[in-house]
Amino acid sequence: MINPELTAFLADWAAAWAPLPASAGPAERRAHFEAVAAATRQPTPQGVTTQEHWVARDGRRVRVRVFRIASATPQPALIYLHGGAWTRGSPETHWDITAGLAARTGRAVFSVDYAKMPEHPFPGAVNDVRAVMAWLFEEAGAQGVDPARIAIGGDSSGANLAAATTLAFRDTAFRIERQLLVYPACDFNTDRPSYRENADGPILNVASMPMVNAAYCPNPADLKNPLAAPLLADSHAGLPPAYIAVAEHDPLRDSGIAYADALQAAGVPVTLDRGPGLIHSYLRALTYCADARASFERMALWLGDARP
């Protein structure tokens, strides 16, 4: 049974999106998401400040919004990647999440406005994130960050990008400290019980997934590329410790659990939060649901303990 405290959230979410016509394109959906998020944003926690940076990448610039509390010493950091089906979302749509993590963990949170598809299909977003990660390691001192304590995280498609980035950096001189994956999409296999049990959502509809996946990976071979489907990597050994939060009533639940199993089998320390009663995108329902808030606090506690 879905947690009854989420009933009001689902009603409000449906009402917020009802004015958008089914024929709306990516630009309209992005703008609508920004408007919905702005209308529901909670006050930024006291003591959290924010500023923008721009990171150069192949002739273009990637926007990064930084959330942090004041610190006289180098801070641990978290690169955060928002969800939105690789199509929409921004640091502003996920402001409550990133500002809340900065306040609760003492980490400087770098929220990345990565390239979106269909204009920028795979590997556009992955390459943006890789550029930001390399920039932060190289500029850690200037950014007031401890380079030995840089983590990565994200939700949904952003969690997919976070997991992919740990694979991309595994054999480099830059050591990602840990990874926070919230209801992650770790591959494109929809032949799992969670997809059948939650075919109609809520929030995430299974019928739309093949179209989204094909737009993200227009080359079908890329659906098996580990930087698009991290679960398919030949090896998961040597990856950073992981906190993986799934939701019981989410089509992506079993993909996240499969990734937790793969990491554990490779000797990677994993904390798995199974999210009983919760749904996809429950971090947007923190003001509605005590269990969602409790899950968020557990993530923050894990991130705040900056050593594995």
ROMIBA-162551 format. One record per residue: residue in three letters; x, y negated, z negated of N, C-alpha, C in turn. Coordinates in steps of 0.02 Angstrom, whole numbers, plus 50000, padded with zeros to 5 digits. Each point is the difference from the previous one (the first is absolute). Last residue first. Layout:
BEGIN
ALAXYZXYZXYZ;...
REM end
This chain:
BEGIN
PRO517004968249765499665006550008500135004549940;ARG499924972649987500475005550013499645006650005;ALA498964978249946500374999350064500525005350013;ASP497614994849881500555004149977500475000950060;GLY498134988850051500334995949950500585003749967;LEU498565010650158500454995350032500394996049949;TRP498365014649919500525004050033500514995450035;LEU498124990049903500445002749948500575003950030;ALA498334992150145500434994549975500485002549946;MET498385015150082500504998450052500484994749975;ARG498225004949861500485005550001500534998950053;GLU498214984849987500464999149943500515005649998;PHE498295001550161500464994450016500514999049944;SER498285015449962500475002650049500514994750018;ALA498254993549861500465004549964500525002950048;ARG498264986950091500484995949962500515004349963;ALA498265011050110500454996950049500524995749966;ASP498335009249867500475005250021500474997450054;ALA498254985949921500525001049949500515005250021;CYS498484983650160500075007049979500585000849951;TYR499314978950115499385003949994500085006249958;THR501754984450068499554996349956499345003849988;LEU501695008750147500264999849932499534996449952;ALA500015007450248499425000249954500224999549927;ARG501445001850197499594994050013499424999549950;LEU501465018750006500354994349971499644993450014;TYR499275021350090499754998349934500394994349966;SER500045012150231500004992749987499774998149931;HIS499265023950064500504996350037499914992549987;ILE499065014349805499904999850072500594996550033;LEU499355014449747500174993950037499955001050075;GLY499715016849817499444995450005500124993950043;PRO502165011949913499335002949995499464994650002;GLY502615000450052499454995350009499315003049995;ARG502455008449983499495002850045499374995750007;ASP502754997349954499384997749968499435001950047;LEU502725007649965499405000250042499404998049958;THR502864998350007499424999349956499394999650045;VAL502655010050039499364997350023499514999549942;PRO502815004950082499534999049945499374996550025;VAL501545016150155499884992949986499524999449941;GLY500795020550120500354997949940499934992749982;ALA498935013650179500684997950019500404997449940;ALA497735006849978500355005950026500724998350019;GLN498564982449936500185004249942500395006250022;LEU499154985950168500544996749963500225004349941;ALA498165007550124500625000450041500584996849963;ASP497854998749902500255006949998500665000550038;ALA498874979550009500265001149932500305007049995;TYR498884995050197500654996649997500315000749931;ALA497865008850033500495003950039500684996749998;ILE498214988449903500195005749958500525004350037;GLY499084982050120500434997749945500235005649956;SER498465005150167500634998050032500494997649947;ASP497805005149935500425005950009500654998650037;ARG498394981949962500225003149937500505005750012;LEU498724984850157500735000649999500275003849939;PRO497634994950034500235004650051500765001249998;ASP498594993849782500354996550053500215005150052;HIS499095000949757499504999350054500294995850057;GLU501385004749809499625006250010499544999650060;ALA502314986749987499324999049974499595006250017;VAL502824993649955499485001650049499324998749967;ALA502774993749963499324999449974499515001450056;ILE502765003549931499505000750054499315000049968;TYR502744994049952499365000049967499485000050056;ALA502775007549998499374997550027499445000149949;PRO502955000050048499445002349959499364996450021;PRO501815001350192499934997049933499425003249961;LEU501405014650182499574994150001499894997349930;GLY501255020450069500374993849993499584993750004;ALA499035021850116500514999849948500334993149999;HIS498305009450151499834994549956500494999549942;SER499935010550272500195000749930499774993849962;ASP499345002950224500325006649992500205001349928;ALA497904984050060500734999749999500285007049990;LEU497624992950003500305004450050500764999750003;LEU498544986149859499955006949978500365004850046;PRO499764976350049500565001949956499975007249975;ALA499114986150213499705005349959500535002849953;ALA500624982350136499284998850004499625004849955;LEU502315001750018499924993049981499284997750009;PRO500695022250064499974999149927499944992849977;ASN498995010450229500624996749980499974998849925;LYS498225009050139500425004949964500674997149980;LEU498404987650124499595002549945500375005349960;ASP500854990450203500174996449939499575002149941;ALA499675008050225500575003349967500184996649934;PRO498304991150149499795005549956500575003549964;ASN499824974450077500375005850025499835005949955;PRO499044980449936499765001250067500385005550037;CYS499604992649744500505004050035499745001550071;TYR498704985849867500644999149965500565003650037;ALA497825002750079500224993150012500674998649966;ALA498975020849967500224999650069500234992950017;ASN499065004049787500655003450006500284999550071;VAL497834991549958500504996049966500695003150009;MET498195012250083500094993950039500544995649970;PRO499355019749883500375001550062500134993850043;MET498684997549796500725001049992500365001750065;SER497564996249947500394994650031500755001450001;ALA498395014849897499864999850072500424994750035;VAL499985002849758500445004650037499904999550075;ASN499704980349814499595004750038500445004350044;LEU500114983849763500395002750056499595005450034;ILE498934987749825500534995450022500345002550064;PRO498655018549846499914993050020500654996450019;GLY499465019050121500284995149953499825001649929;ASP499405013850188499664993550007500254995049948;ALA500885022350007499994998050070499704993050010;ASN500765015549806499904992749998499964997150071;GLU500295023649959499604998149941499824992650001;ARG501445009150168499315002550008499564997649942;TYR502274994549993499704996650058499285002450011;SER501345010049831499804993249981499694996250058;PRO500905022650028499344999549966499794992849985;ARG501565004250212500095001349928499324999049966;ASP500984995150237499725006649987500145002049927;THR500764980150128499354999149967499665006749984;ASN502584988650052499625006349999499354999049962;PHE501964984950040499384998850038499575006250004;ASP501814989849802500025003250065499334998850033;CYS500454989849795500675002850009500085004050063;ALA498534979949863499915004250060500695002750018;PRO499154991549743500394999650061499745004450057;TYR499364989549757499595003350051500344999850068;VAL501624989849858499314999949977499545002050057;LEU502725000749914499575001450058499295000849975;LEU502644991349927499315000149975499545000750060;GLN502805004549939499474998650048499315001049967;ARG502884994349940499405004149990499464997950049;GLU502354992350016499975002949932499415004749990;ILE501564994650221499354998049974499895003649933;ARG502344993950130499645005249964499354997349971;PHE501964995450205499494996749958499575005449968;ALA501735005150157500324997549939499504996849952;THR499125019350167500364993750007500334998249934;ASP498435018650061500715001450015500404993650012;ARG497634999249945500285005349957500755000950011;PHE498284984650106500574997549961500365005549961;ALA498045004150138500464996250043500634997949963;LEU498225010849883500345004750045500524996350042;THR498634987249862500475003949959500375005150042;THR498314987550105500604996049987500505003749955;ALA497865009450046500435000250059500654996349988;ALA498354999049833500315006650003500475000650060;ALA498774980249983500485000549945500355006750001;LEU498254996150153500604996350018500535000449946;ASN497925009749954500315003650055500664996650020;ALA498654988949850500355005549966500355004450052;GLY498624983150080500614997149971500405005249963;SER497895005750086500504999650053500644996849976;SER498775005149798499715002450062500514999850057;ASP500924986249807499385003849996499765001850070;GLY502554994749868499464997650043499395004349991;GLY502924995449934499345002749987499494997250049;ILE502845001549902499544998550055499335003249983;ALA502434990449863499525005350015499574997950060;ILE502474993649868499534997950052499565006050018;ARG502044995849844499325001249975499484997350049;ALA502414997750017499945007049980499295001849979;PRO500684977650063499995004450058499965007449982;ASP499044977549876500505005149986499995005150057;VAL499254973250016499785007049995500595004549986;GLY499704975350061499935001449930499795007149984;GLN500554989150217499295000749983499895001549925;ALA502184998250098499674993650013499275000149981;GLY501235020149981500264995049954499654993350009;ALA499475017650150499755001249933500234994649951;GLU500245004550251499904993449969499775000649927;GLU500405019550136500574995650017499964993349964;PHE498235015949976500625002849972500594995250012;LEU497974994050097499984999349927500625003049967;TRP499745001950237500104993049979500024999349924;ALA499435020950093500724998650008500164992949978;MET497735005950000500365003849949500754998650005;VAL498624990750165499914996649935500385003649945;ALA499995009850213500374993750002499954996449934;ARG498735019650029500725001649995500424993650000;VAL497704997850039500145001749930500735001749990;ASP499274995850220499954994049959500195001449927;ASN499855018250146500614996150011499994993449963;VAL498085013849993500565003349966500644995950007;ALA498094993050119499954998649929500585003149961;GLY499935004350235500074992949985499984998549926;PRO500085021350153500244999149932500064992749978;PHE497935007050087500605003349974500564999650051;PRO498294981450052499935006949977500655002749970;HIS498924975650054500655002749982499915007249974;GLU498124988450083500524996050032500695002949989;PRO497865008449904500285003150061500554995950034;MET500365000849768499785002650064499284997750011;LYS501974987249848499395004150003499905002750071;ALA502184990749828499664999750065499425004950001;TYR500764990449760500305003750055499574999650063;ASP500374987949763499494999150052500265003150065;VAL500615004449725500224999150069499414999550048;SER500834995649728499445002650038500094998150074;PHE501455002749763500084997250066499475003250045;VAL500524996049721499635003950050500034996350067;ALA501415002249753499844995350054499695004150056;ARG499845008349742500345000550065499814994050044;GLY499115005549778500604995950000500405000550063;THR497795010449933500625003950004500634995849991;ARG497654991750000500035005749955500685003449997;ALA499504980950145499884998249930500115005849953;ALA500175003650233500544995649978499924998349926;LEU498285012250103500605004149989500594995849976;GLY498004988950058499915004049940500605004449985;ALA499944987650199500094995449944499935003949934;THR499585012150194500714998349995500134995149943;ILE497745006750045500415005949985500724997949987;ASP498444983650069499865002249932500445005949980;TRP500144991650225500284995549950499895002649929;HIS499475007850238500205004349944500314996249942;THR499264989650203499455004549986500145004549940;GLU501704985150078499454996449968499405004649985;PRO501975007550118500154998849929499434996649964;SER499135013350203500554995349993500204999649927;GLY498175012650205500284999349933500614995650000;ARG499135016850206499824993849967500285000049929;THR500505017950154499674995450045499874993149969;TRP500835021949908500524997350043499734994550047;ALA498695009449819500015004250061500494997550052;GLY499754991349771499594996950051500035003550067;GLY501544995649746499615004450043499594996050051;HIS502424991949884499285000249994499695005250047;LEU502454998049876499725000250067499245001349995;TYR502354991449842499325002750003499714999150069;ILE502455000849846499734998150065499325003450006;LEU501414993649773499565004650035499814997050067;ALA502034997249784499574997550054499575005750027;PRO501574990749765499845005550046499504997350052;GLN501594981749895499405004049989499995006350043;PRO501974982249885499745003250060499425004849984;THR500264980349828500455005350024499725003050064;ALA498864983249877500684997349999500515005050026;SER497264996150057500495004449968500694996850004;ALA497074996850056500654997049989500465004949963;ILE498115009750160500004996249938500714997449990;ARG498705006450243500485001649947499854995949938;PHE499435006450283499674998849936500505001849945;VAL500064994250284500325002549939499604997949939;ARG499705004350283499784996049943500265003249936;VAL500705000050277500005003649937499774995249945;ARG500155003150294499824996149940499985004549939;VAL501435001150238499525003749960499884996049936;ARG500924994150268500074999349927499445003749965;ARG501475002150251499394997749968500114999749925;GLY501705007650153499724994250033499334997649973;ASP501155019349905499955000850072499644994150033;ARG499944997049756500045006950025499895000050075;ALA500264983549751500105000750072500045007350020;VAL498654988249790500575004450015500055000950075;TRP498884982249801499955002650068500635003850016;HIS498454991649767500645000650035499865002650070;GLU498504987649778500095003750062500725000050023;GLN498704998949743500294996050054500105004550060;THR498884998649723500055003050066500304995250050;THR499625006849710500064995150054500085003650066;VAL499075005249732500205002750066500024994350050;GLY499274997149772500725001050003500255002750066;GLN497485004649931500404994549974500745001950003;PRO498295011150175500195000449929500474994449979;THR498184996550192500685002849996500215000249927;PRO497395001550074500534995249982500685003549996;GLN498305011650164499994998349930500554994949984;ARG498555005650237500645000049966499924997749927;THR498335002050187499975004449941500654999949960;ALA499654987450204499404998749961499975004049936;ALA501765003150159500064993449970499404998649954;ALA499995019950127500505000349947500074993349964;VAL498585001250188499735004049946500485000149941;ALA500744989650197499474996149968499705003749940;GLU501625010950134500314994549964499474996049962;PHE499245016950142500325002949941500334994549958;HIS499104993850207499475001549951500295002949936;ALA501444995850181499764993749971499475001349948;ARG500805018550120500524997249957499764993749965;ARG498605009750159500025004149939500544997549953;GLU499814989850212499424998549959500015003849934;ALA501685004950158500094993249974499414998049955;PRO499935021450112500504999649947500064993049970;GLY497655004250114500675002450016500494999049943;ALA497175004250013500554995449984500685003150016;SER497675009350015500424998950060500604995549986;ALA498295005149838500375006250014500484999150059;PRO499334978549848499695004650049500445006150013;LEU499794985249770500465001250055499695004950050;PRO498974993349789499934995050054500455001450060;ALA500045014549800499405000750042499964994750055;TRP501665002849814500185001850069499415000350047;ALA499764994949766500514995450025500185001350073;ALA498515014449882499694993650014500504995150030;ALA500795020949927499575000950059499684993350019;TRP501235000449802500455000750058499605000750064;ASP498844999549795500274993450016500465000350061;ALA499135020249919499454995950025500264993150021;LEU501515014749898499835002450067499434995850030;PHE500624995749775500534998150047499825001950071;ALA498575007149829499934992850013500544997550048;THR500125022649930499404998850039499924992750018;LEU501725010849858500184997750067499384998550043;GLU499945009249777500194992949996500214997350068;PRO499435023349963499424995550009500184992649995;ASN501555020650092499924996149939499444995050008;ILE499915021950145500364993750001499854996249936;MET499935027150020499584994050000500444993850000;
REM end
